[in-house]
Amino acid sequence: MSRKKKKSRISARTAWLLFIGYMVAGIVVAILFLGPSETPTAAATDPQAAAANPWALFPVVALLWPIFLAILIVRQFT
């Protein structure tokens, strides 16, 4: 009769490679996005000064890098 089609699945190795690639791309975009800051990066002792440091957003930028990549591209054209 008819054969069932085998579902194509992503293997564990491919999933890990995609995840690692996503994180590496996020780290690169985060470094590019947070690199040219005008604020001096002094050692922060109080929490308010630490909150003003743009590098505190590194994990957020690394995880949501497609949004920040779009922001970088828009900045280049404006």
C-alpha positions as CSV (number, residue, x, y, z in Angstrom):
1,M,0.0,0.0,0.0
2,S,1.3,3.4,0.8
3,R,4.4,4.0,2.9
4,K,4.5,6.6,5.6
5,K,6.9,9.4,4.9
6,K,9.7,9.6,7.5
7,K,9.6,12.9,9.3
8,S,12.7,14.9,8.9
9,R,14.1,15.8,12.3
10,I,17.0,17.8,13.3
11,S,19.6,15.6,14.9
12,A,21.1,16.4,18.3
13,R,24.5,17.4,16.8
14,T,22.8,19.8,14.3
15,A,20.7,21.3,17.1
16,W,23.8,21.9,19.2
17,L,25.7,23.4,16.2
18,L,22.8,25.8,15.5
19,F,22.6,26.8,19.2
20,I,26.4,27.4,19.4
21,G,26.3,29.4,16.1
22,Y,23.4,31.5,17.4
23,M,25.3,32.3,20.6
24,V,28.6,33.1,18.8
25,A,26.7,35.4,16.4
26,G,25.1,37.0,19.4
27,I,28.4,37.6,21.1
28,V,29.8,39.2,18.0
29,V,26.8,41.5,17.6
30,A,26.9,42.4,21.3
31,I,30.5,43.4,21.0
32,L,29.8,45.5,17.9
33,F,26.7,47.0,19.4
34,L,28.2,47.8,22.8
35,G,31.7,48.6,21.7
36,P,31.5,52.3,20.6
37,S,30.1,53.8,23.8
38,E,30.8,57.3,24.7
39,T,30.6,56.8,28.5
40,P,33.8,56.0,30.3
41,T,34.0,52.5,31.7
42,A,35.2,53.2,35.2
43,A,35.1,50.7,38.0
44,A,31.6,50.9,39.5
45,T,31.2,50.6,43.2
46,D,27.6,51.6,43.7
47,P,24.7,49.9,42.0
48,Q,23.6,53.1,40.1
49,A,26.9,53.4,38.4
50,A,26.8,49.7,37.5
51,A,23.4,50.1,36.0
52,A,24.6,53.0,33.8
53,N,27.3,50.8,32.3
54,P,26.2,49.7,28.8
55,W,28.1,46.4,29.1
56,A,25.5,45.3,31.7
57,L,23.2,44.6,28.7
58,F,25.7,42.1,27.2
59,P,23.6,39.0,28.0
60,V,20.4,40.6,26.7
61,V,22.1,41.7,23.5
62,A,23.7,38.3,23.0
63,L,20.4,36.5,23.3
64,L,18.3,38.9,21.3
65,W,20.9,39.7,18.7
66,P,18.7,39.8,15.6
67,I,16.9,42.8,17.0
68,F,20.1,44.6,17.8
69,L,21.6,43.7,14.4
70,A,18.6,45.4,12.8
71,I,19.2,48.5,15.0
72,L,22.9,48.5,13.9
73,I,21.9,48.3,10.2
74,V,19.3,51.1,10.6
75,R,22.0,53.3,12.4
76,Q,24.3,52.8,9.4
77,F,21.7,54.1,6.9
78,T,20.5,57.1,9.0
